[in-house]
Each structure stands twice: as structure tokens, then as C-alpha cells.
Amino acid sequence: MPHIAVIGAGITGVTTAYALLNRGYSVTVFDKHRYAAMQTSFANGGQLSASNAEVWTQASTILKGIKWMLKKDAPLLVNPMPDWHKYSWMAEFVSNIPNYKQNTIETARLAISAREHLFAWAEQEQIDFDYESRGILHVYADKKGFDHATRVNKLLERGGLHREAVSADEMRKIDPALVGDFYGGYYTQSDSTGDIHKYTRGLADACKRMGGSFVFDASVEKLNHTGTEIEVSYVLGDSANSALTSYDGVVVCAGIESRRFAAQLGDRVNIYPVKGYSITVELNDETSQAAAPWVSLLDDDAKIVTSRLGDDRLRIAGTAEFNGVNYDIRDDRIRPLTQWCRSLFPDVNTDQVIPWAGLRPMMPNMMPRVGQGSRPGVFYNTGHGHLGWTLSAATADIVGQSVEASMASGRVSSIATAQALRKAG
């Protein structure tokens, strides 16, 4: 069987490797870290949320970005410093506003499809990832936000998702820990949560059991298409020497670095890094454990989500920051997450909070780049933005199908060429 290289061992890379191994391919995964899921797949919001499928390509997003540009703790922050990639990406983002409805519907369909694969794989491989199937509750502080959600709901319904409008009183029955004044909400019982890091590591172990190889501490420098195969040039650890290996195909799942690798392979994958932050609140006492929510929340005004990860952890995540390749964890971006927790869940002790930041790989149309590239043997599964955890299992399966179809076509073509050469001889 063909040997496929997968670049990146985050959630999209590992699910891709698993989908390919299930189809009988030899697979080698490269990652610059020592373990799988050590970067953007380390500490996200934890939601598996078809209900969060609404894409951001709306005029209101642009207006909010301008309004909040000088407010350091705003949910959306744009560094105004000149940067060609950032502003050209934003121009392309604006050009995709007409596709808002269709892309929201398609994202919802993908998210629903992903559940089947992700849960089946977890069950088959016995992966413990703090899974909670209590649904996701979207909360709205006023009628304006609720009315917008009602309009979005019509699109989500077209994508196959069922959500229920709920009153403020019904919201508190869904999760009694919720306090504060709310106008109403939408509850998606079919959505769920889990620890992306635990899931990815567990699935990576399953890939190893299936015969997959992982090359960690490997900084991939260049991907070169020779015409018949793909060469992967990389440096191991602190070594000054480059290694070179060749493969029948490559799937680029490298997050924000996918843009660079795509350019080397003759493709344009216009990913921009959009930073998100999270805190993990350690629930070390019984009072905090009782006061923290079990149902996952999404506060649409604050752009903050929560996930309960077992008895003793509460993940709170949010914000979007357009600031280039920058992994700094800023206190003025973390503080609003802690303050939000104190406001809505005042009995939760926040004296032990672990901050984190990751760079979401976003395409300007808010849709992942999935499928074959312009040259034979080149494939992509990247650019999932804030929904990598939610969509990854579906896009991995799509890429697996694409590789299978392409390789089968290549074998047919090779057989036909050989037959023609024999006849000519």
C-alpha cells in the first residue's frame, strides 16, 4: 500500500492518520513537538458544538472589530499595525460575506457528520476524554441577541440541527448553577463536550497500535514534489543536520504553518492565525465543584464558552485576537475570563487558574481546506478555525476518501500506461 506522510499531530493530523490507517495505508506523522496535541489542540474550549456553526463572515463582525480595536479586553481584538497578510486576509474575509448563509449551513452539516466518527472511534479505542453529553446552552442577555440567534437557528435547522428556545427560568432548570440576568437562550441537547488533548493523545496511541509511525521533535523545513513522490525535509531536535524521506503522498494538517507548506507545493491556502485564550479552573473543593456548571455554556455577548472536564476542572475559553504569529499569554485577555466566571458562578474558587493561548488556523471564508491539492499525491485537512475539535473527524474521513479515490485513479492510470507500453513494444 502507498505510504502517506501527515504533517502535524494535532487533532486534524491524528484523526487523518487514523482514517488513513483504517483504509490500510502506511502512515508517518511528523510534528515539531515531543508529543501529540501540544499546541492548538492542547486546551481549547472543549465544545463539540454543531450549535456554534455560524460563520463569522458578517458585516456586524467588521463593525465590532472596528468598535473594539482600542479596547484591550474586547472579545475581538485587531492589532492595527500594518501587515499585508492580515489586511489582505481581511479583504478576502469581507468578500465572503455573501456566502455567510450557505457556509453556516454546510458547517452545521459537517459538525453533525463528525459526531458519528468521533464517538465511534472513541468507543472502539476505549479513549477516556472526560466526555459529557449534557448538551450546550447558548445564553443571551437581551432580546436583540436572542432575536439574532432565532435567525441563525433557521440556518442551523437547514443544516440538520435541532435546537430549542428556552426561557430564563428554563435555563436555570437545565443547569441550576447558572446565575445572573438573562433574556433567554437556545439549548442543543445533541451537542457535547470533552478534553481535546486527552482524545488526541488517545487516538495517537491507537494509531501506533495500528502500525502508524510518529516522528516527534521534527521541524519540517520543506515539502518538495518531485513529480512522482513527495520529499519531506526535516530537522530532529537540536540537530544541525537535515533528514530527508520520500512518500507516495502527503496530507498537510499543520495548523497555521499549512500556508507555508502549501506554497512549497504550489497551492494557496490562505490561513491566518487567530489567537484564542482559555483558563482551566481547578475545582479543588466541594463548594466549587457544586457551584460550577455541568452543562456547557456559550455566552454570545461575551464570546465565552465553558466545558466541565470531570469533577475537578472547568474550562473557560474565548476571545479572538488578530495579532500575527504571537503566542504571548496576555493578562488583559485572561482577566475577562476569570471575571466572567466570578460574575456567573460566584461560589467557584478561582485562586488556581491555569491560563493558555493557542492560534486558530482560519481561512477567510471560515471553511476548512479539505481534499486534494493541485499536484498528484498532495492533500489538505486544515484551516478549521475555532471548530477544529468539532469538525475534525468528518474532514479526516473526507480526506481519507479523497486519498483513496486519487490513489485508485493513479493505479488505474499506471496500469493503462504499462499495458500501452507493452503493446507498443
PLY file of the C-alpha trace (Angstrom):
ply
format ascii 1.0
element vertex 425
property float x
property float y
property float z
element edge 424
property int vertex1
property int vertex2
end_header
0.00 0.00 0.00
1.12 3.62 -0.55
2.97 5.36 2.26
1.43 8.71 3.27
3.09 11.46 5.33
0.87 13.54 7.61
2.28 16.90 8.66
1.02 17.84 12.12
-0.06 15.79 15.16
-2.88 17.98 16.39
-6.50 16.88 16.27
-6.77 17.12 12.46
-3.45 15.34 11.86
-4.16 12.47 14.23
-7.74 11.93 13.03
-6.42 11.99 9.46
-3.78 9.39 10.31
-6.44 7.20 11.92
-8.75 7.49 8.89
-5.89 6.53 6.55
-4.73 3.62 8.71
-8.30 2.30 8.75
-8.10 2.25 4.95
-4.92 0.19 5.00
-2.33 2.87 4.19
1.11 3.12 5.73
1.24 6.40 7.65
4.01 8.51 9.17
3.07 11.62 11.18
5.51 14.50 11.70
5.27 17.06 14.49
7.69 19.62 15.90
6.69 18.86 19.49
7.66 15.90 21.64
4.10 14.61 21.91
0.81 14.84 20.02
-1.65 17.69 20.70
0.79 20.09 22.33
-0.20 23.28 20.53
-3.66 24.41 19.32
-5.15 21.05 20.37
-3.93 21.40 23.95
-6.53 23.41 25.91
-9.37 24.71 23.75
-12.94 25.37 24.91
-13.81 21.68 24.79
-17.11 22.05 22.94
-18.23 19.64 20.22
-20.67 22.21 19.01
-22.73 21.98 15.86
-24.73 24.77 17.52
-21.70 27.07 17.10
-21.57 26.53 13.32
-22.44 30.13 12.43
-19.51 31.53 10.42
-18.13 34.97 11.22
-18.35 36.45 7.71
-20.91 39.15 8.52
-20.81 42.92 8.31
-21.51 43.03 12.06
-18.18 41.27 12.72
-16.33 44.04 10.87
-18.18 46.77 12.75
-17.47 45.12 16.11
-13.79 44.75 15.22
-13.54 48.49 14.45
-15.50 49.40 17.58
-13.33 47.24 19.84
-9.97 47.97 18.17
-8.63 50.10 21.04
-10.26 48.12 23.86
-7.70 45.63 25.16
-10.19 43.33 26.88
-12.70 43.24 23.98
-13.95 39.84 22.75
-12.50 40.65 19.30
-9.17 42.47 19.14
-7.34 43.57 15.99
-3.78 44.86 16.15
-3.95 47.95 13.85
-0.25 47.77 12.94
0.24 47.43 9.13
0.59 43.84 7.97
-0.03 42.82 4.36
-1.16 39.28 5.10
-3.60 40.40 7.82
-5.27 43.11 5.76
-5.36 41.11 2.52
-6.90 38.21 4.51
-9.50 40.59 5.92
-10.33 41.88 2.44
-10.93 38.29 1.35
-12.98 37.77 4.52
-15.24 40.68 3.51
-15.61 39.26 0.00
-17.08 36.09 1.56
-19.92 37.87 3.35
-22.36 36.85 0.55
-21.56 33.19 1.39
-22.49 33.56 5.07
-25.75 31.61 4.94
-24.56 28.72 2.79
-21.30 28.30 4.72
-23.16 28.29 8.06
-25.49 25.55 6.77
-22.60 23.48 5.42
-20.61 23.84 8.66
-23.59 22.57 10.66
-23.87 19.55 8.36
-20.16 18.80 8.75
-20.35 19.10 12.54
-23.28 16.67 12.75
-21.48 14.22 10.46
-18.33 14.42 12.59
-20.09 13.15 15.71
-20.66 9.69 14.24
-16.98 9.14 13.51
-15.53 10.78 16.60
-17.70 8.89 19.09
-17.35 5.58 17.26
-13.56 5.90 17.24
-13.50 6.77 20.95
-15.63 3.74 21.78
-13.62 1.41 19.58
-10.30 2.54 21.02
-11.58 2.96 24.60
-10.47 6.59 24.86
-11.30 8.40 28.11
-11.57 12.10 27.32
-13.92 13.46 30.01
-16.84 13.20 27.64
-20.10 14.87 28.73
-23.31 14.52 26.71
-25.36 17.14 28.57
-25.81 19.48 25.63
-24.79 23.09 25.05
-26.78 26.09 26.25
-26.43 29.42 24.40
-27.31 32.32 26.70
-28.43 35.83 25.70
-28.57 38.91 27.88
-31.12 40.82 25.78
-33.81 40.47 23.13
-31.50 41.71 20.35
-29.07 38.82 20.88
-31.89 36.30 21.23
-33.56 37.51 18.02
-30.29 37.14 16.12
-29.99 33.60 17.47
-33.51 32.88 16.23
-32.48 33.93 12.71
-29.34 31.80 12.93
-31.43 28.88 14.13
-33.25 28.76 10.79
-29.90 28.19 9.05
-28.84 25.54 11.56
-32.14 23.74 11.02
-31.41 23.64 7.28
-28.11 22.01 8.20
-29.97 19.31 10.16
-29.55 20.62 13.72
-32.37 20.78 16.25
-32.23 23.46 18.96
-34.84 24.53 21.49
-35.60 28.09 22.53
-35.70 28.32 26.33
-36.72 30.99 28.82
-34.52 32.29 31.63
-36.37 30.04 34.10
-35.94 27.01 31.85
-32.22 27.78 31.53
-31.81 27.54 35.31
-33.62 24.22 35.32
-31.21 22.93 32.65
-28.28 23.90 34.91
-29.15 25.18 38.41
-25.61 26.55 38.84
-26.35 29.38 36.39
-26.96 32.78 38.00
-27.36 36.27 36.52
-29.98 38.07 34.46
-30.66 36.61 31.02
-33.35 37.26 28.45
-33.38 33.67 27.18
-31.35 31.02 25.40
-31.14 28.16 22.95
-30.42 24.62 24.12
-28.85 21.97 21.87
-29.21 18.64 23.63
-27.30 16.73 20.94
-24.10 18.75 21.44
-21.44 17.66 23.92
-18.00 18.38 25.38
-14.69 16.70 26.05
-10.97 17.17 26.54
-9.40 17.58 23.08
-5.91 16.88 24.42
-6.89 13.56 26.02
-8.81 12.49 22.92
-5.98 13.31 20.51
-3.36 11.58 22.65
-5.60 8.52 23.00
-6.22 8.34 19.25
-2.49 8.80 18.57
-1.80 5.77 20.77
-4.41 3.85 18.76
-2.63 4.85 15.54
0.62 3.44 16.90
-1.12 0.15 17.74
-2.37 0.03 14.16
1.16 0.37 12.80
1.34 4.12 12.30
4.65 5.89 12.90
5.21 9.23 14.63
8.31 11.37 14.17
8.28 13.87 17.03
10.68 16.73 17.72
10.79 17.08 13.94
10.80 20.60 12.50
9.68 20.13 8.90
11.58 22.63 6.76
10.39 21.83 3.26
7.99 19.69 1.27
9.17 19.03 -2.28
7.12 17.41 -5.05
9.50 15.53 -7.35
6.82 14.68 -9.87
6.38 11.11 -8.66
6.64 11.46 -4.87
6.85 13.98 -2.05
10.08 14.60 -0.16
9.88 15.68 3.49
12.94 17.55 4.71
13.15 17.96 8.49
15.48 18.56 11.43
15.29 16.36 14.53
15.52 18.11 17.89
18.54 20.37 18.23
20.41 18.67 15.43
22.01 20.89 12.81
21.58 18.22 10.16
18.53 17.80 7.95
16.96 14.42 7.20
15.08 13.62 4.00
12.47 10.92 3.42
10.10 10.33 0.49
6.43 9.35 0.42
3.75 8.47 -2.08
1.53 11.22 -0.74
1.27 13.94 1.90
-1.60 15.40 3.90
-0.91 18.87 5.30
-2.59 19.26 8.72
-0.11 21.77 10.11
-2.38 24.48 11.52
-1.08 27.97 10.91
2.04 26.56 9.19
-0.11 24.99 6.47
0.08 28.20 4.43
3.87 27.91 4.17
3.80 24.22 3.22
1.05 24.78 0.66
3.14 27.46 -1.05
6.03 24.97 -1.32
3.68 22.54 -3.04
2.26 25.08 -5.47
-1.03 25.77 -3.67
-2.57 28.79 -1.98
-4.08 28.05 1.44
-4.69 31.48 2.94
-4.66 30.72 6.66
-4.32 33.47 9.25
-3.52 32.80 12.94
-6.38 33.99 15.17
-5.43 33.72 18.83
-7.84 32.33 21.38
-7.39 32.13 25.15
-8.58 29.74 27.82
-8.34 29.20 31.53
-8.68 25.90 33.36
-10.18 26.47 36.79
-9.08 23.81 39.26
-12.15 22.83 41.30
-10.31 21.62 44.36
-13.06 21.96 46.95
-16.59 20.61 47.22
-18.16 24.08 47.17
-16.53 24.92 43.83
-17.45 21.55 42.35
-21.09 22.05 43.33
-21.17 25.66 42.08
-19.59 25.04 38.65
-21.87 24.24 35.69
-22.04 20.76 34.17
-23.95 21.85 31.08
-21.68 23.56 28.56
-22.40 27.25 28.03
-21.85 29.77 25.25
-22.34 33.40 26.22
-22.84 35.02 22.82
-22.38 38.58 24.06
-19.08 37.91 25.82
-18.00 35.27 23.22
-17.09 32.91 26.06
-17.67 29.15 26.30
-17.40 26.66 29.15
-16.88 22.91 29.44
-16.85 20.76 32.54
-13.92 18.35 32.31
-14.61 15.81 35.01
-15.35 16.59 38.65
-12.40 18.87 39.25
-11.85 21.04 36.16
-13.82 23.82 34.47
-12.54 25.07 31.11
-13.47 28.64 30.13
-12.39 29.92 26.73
-13.00 32.79 24.37
-11.86 35.92 22.56
-10.34 36.32 19.10
-7.13 38.25 18.58
-5.68 39.21 15.17
-2.06 39.79 16.08
0.05 37.61 13.78
2.11 34.67 14.99
2.22 35.53 18.67
1.85 33.02 21.49
2.11 35.51 24.38
-0.45 34.99 27.14
-1.68 38.48 27.94
-3.12 39.23 31.37
-5.61 41.74 29.92
-7.05 38.94 27.75
-7.11 36.32 30.53
-8.64 38.57 33.17
-12.08 38.86 31.47
-12.40 35.06 31.51
-11.76 34.92 35.24
-14.07 37.87 35.91
-16.82 36.23 33.85
-16.52 33.09 35.97
-16.70 35.12 39.19
-19.75 37.00 37.93
-21.81 34.00 36.82
-20.50 31.44 39.32
-19.52 33.42 42.41
-19.01 30.36 44.63
-16.36 28.89 42.33
-12.91 29.45 43.82
-10.61 30.98 41.18
-7.39 31.02 43.18
-5.96 28.22 40.99
-6.41 29.12 37.34
-4.19 27.83 34.51
-4.03 30.24 31.52
-3.37 29.17 27.91
-3.36 30.66 24.42
-3.44 29.00 21.02
-3.51 30.12 17.40
-6.56 29.01 15.45
-5.83 28.42 11.73
-8.57 30.38 9.94
-9.47 30.64 6.28
-11.13 33.88 5.14
-14.33 32.04 4.17
-14.36 30.30 7.61
-14.44 26.89 5.90
-11.68 24.27 6.29
-9.46 23.44 3.32
-10.12 19.74 2.77
-9.17 17.47 -0.12
-6.68 17.23 -2.95
-4.19 19.90 -3.94
-3.18 20.91 -7.43
-0.50 18.22 -7.76
-0.84 14.43 -7.52
-0.43 12.99 -4.03
-0.95 16.31 -2.23
-3.89 16.71 0.16
-5.04 19.16 2.83
-7.03 18.94 6.05
-6.51 22.30 7.70
-7.96 25.75 8.34
-10.77 24.71 10.70
-10.55 27.88 12.78
-12.40 27.68 16.10
-14.15 24.40 15.11
-11.22 22.02 14.64
-12.33 19.77 17.50
-15.92 19.82 16.26
-15.24 19.13 12.56
-12.03 17.09 12.57
-13.46 13.57 12.42
-15.67 14.42 9.43
-12.94 16.18 7.47
-10.49 13.36 8.24
-12.92 10.88 6.73
-13.38 13.12 3.67
-9.60 13.31 3.20
-9.38 9.52 3.58
-11.93 9.14 0.79
-10.05 11.67 -1.35
-6.72 9.85 -0.91
-8.39 6.53 -1.67
-10.02 7.82 -4.86
-6.84 9.57 -6.02
-4.57 6.61 -5.36
-7.02 4.24 -7.08
-7.12 6.56 -10.09
-3.35 6.69 -10.14
-3.11 2.89 -10.09
-5.56 2.61 -12.97
-3.57 5.19 -14.92
-0.28 3.35 -14.23
-1.75 0.00 -15.32
-3.11 1.55 -18.51
0.27 3.13 -19.29
2.08 -0.18 -18.69
-0.35 -2.02 -20.98
0.10 0.58 -23.69
3.88 0.31 -23.43
3.72 -3.49 -23.72
1.54 -3.24 -26.82
3.88 -0.66 -28.33
6.83 -2.92 -27.62
0 1
1 2
2 3
3 4
4 5
5 6
6 7
7 8
8 9
9 10
10 11
11 12
12 13
13 14
14 15
15 16
16 17
17 18
18 19
19 20
20 21
21 22
22 23
23 24
24 25
25 26
26 27
27 28
28 29
29 30
30 31
31 32
32 33
33 34
34 35
35 36
36 37
37 38
38 39
39 40
40 41
41 42
42 43
43 44
44 45
45 46
46 47
47 48
48 49
49 50
50 51
51 52
52 53
53 54
54 55
55 56
56 57
57 58
58 59
59 60
60 61
61 62
62 63
63 64
64 65
65 66
66 67
67 68
68 69
69 70
70 71
71 72
72 73
73 74
74 75
75 76
76 77
77 78
78 79
79 80
80 81
81 82
82 83
83 84
84 85
85 86
86 87
87 88
88 89
89 90
90 91
91 92
92 93
93 94
94 95
95 96
96 97
97 98
98 99
99 100
100 101
101 102
102 103
103 104
104 105
105 106
106 107
107 108
108 109
109 110
110 111
111 112
112 113
113 114
114 115
115 116
116 117
117 118
118 119
119 120
120 121
121 122
122 123
123 124
124 125
125 126
126 127
127 128
128 129
129 130
130 131
131 132
132 133
133 134
134 135
135 136
136 137
137 138
138 139
139 140
140 141
141 142
142 143
143 144
144 145
145 146
146 147
147 148
148 149
149 150
150 151
151 152
152 153
153 154
154 155
155 156
156 157
157 158
158 159
159 160
160 161
161 162
162 163
163 164
164 165
165 166
166 167
167 168
168 169
169 170
170 171
171 172
172 173
173 174
174 175
175 176
176 177
177 178
178 179
179 180
180 181
181 182
182 183
183 184
184 185
185 186
186 187
187 188
188 189
189 190
190 191
191 192
192 193
193 194
194 195
195 196
196 197
197 198
198 199
199 200
200 201
201 202
202 203
203 204
204 205
205 206
206 207
207 208
208 209
209 210
210 211
211 212
212 213
213 214
214 215
215 216
216 217
217 218
218 219
219 220
220 221
221 222
222 223
223 224
224 225
225 226
226 227
227 228
228 229
229 230
230 231
231 232
232 233
233 234
234 235
235 236
236 237
237 238
238 239
239 240
240 241
241 242
242 243
243 244
244 245
245 246
246 247
247 248
248 249
249 250
250 251
251 252
252 253
253 254
254 255
255 256
256 257
257 258
258 259
259 260
260 261
261 262
262 263
263 264
264 265
265 266
266 267
267 268
268 269
269 270
270 271
271 272
272 273
273 274
274 275
275 276
276 277
277 278
278 279
279 280
280 281
281 282
282 283
283 284
284 285
285 286
286 287
287 288
288 289
289 290
290 291
291 292
292 293
293 294
294 295
295 296
296 297
297 298
298 299
299 300
300 301
301 302
302 303
303 304
304 305
305 306
306 307
307 308
308 309
309 310
310 311
311 312
312 313
313 314
314 315
315 316
316 317
317 318
318 319
319 320
320 321
321 322
322 323
323 324
324 325
325 326
326 327
327 328
328 329
329 330
330 331
331 332
332 333
333 334
334 335
335 336
336 337
337 338
338 339
339 340
340 341
341 342
342 343
343 344
344 345
345 346
346 347
347 348
348 349
349 350
350 351
351 352
352 353
353 354
354 355
355 356
356 357
357 358
358 359
359 360
360 361
361 362
362 363
363 364
364 365
365 366
366 367
367 368
368 369
369 370
370 371
371 372
372 373
373 374
374 375
375 376
376 377
377 378
378 379
379 380
380 381
381 382
382 383
383 384
384 385
385 386
386 387
387 388
388 389
389 390
390 391
391 392
392 393
393 394
394 395
395 396
396 397
397 398
398 399
399 400
400 401
401 402
402 403
403 404
404 405
405 406
406 407
407 408
408 409
409 410
410 411
411 412
412 413
413 414
414 415
415 416
416 417
417 418
418 419
419 420
420 421
421 422
422 423
423 424
